[in-house]
Amino acid sequence: MLRTGTVLCRGALARSYATKTSPHALVFLEHRQGVLDSGSLSALTAAQQLGGEVSGLIIGSPEHVQGVVEKAKK
């Protein structure tokens, strides 16, 4: 006689953490000649409202990026 059964392994697939972590957001900030795109500013504001850590990624020439970084910090 052949017996069949179902074994559920929930523990192997579930994640558990010792402490609750705050959310972390990565925002890609678009700019044109040093002027931030309005959609990027909206995404940055939404990420800040999550209450966790926010990182921004800006790509461009050195003369434009520094000005964009200062505007994004505000």
Secondary structure, 3 states (H helix, E strand, C coil): CCCCCCCCCHHHHCCCCCCCCCCEEEEECCEECCEECHHHHHHHHHHHHCCCEEEEECCCCHHHHHHHHHHHHC
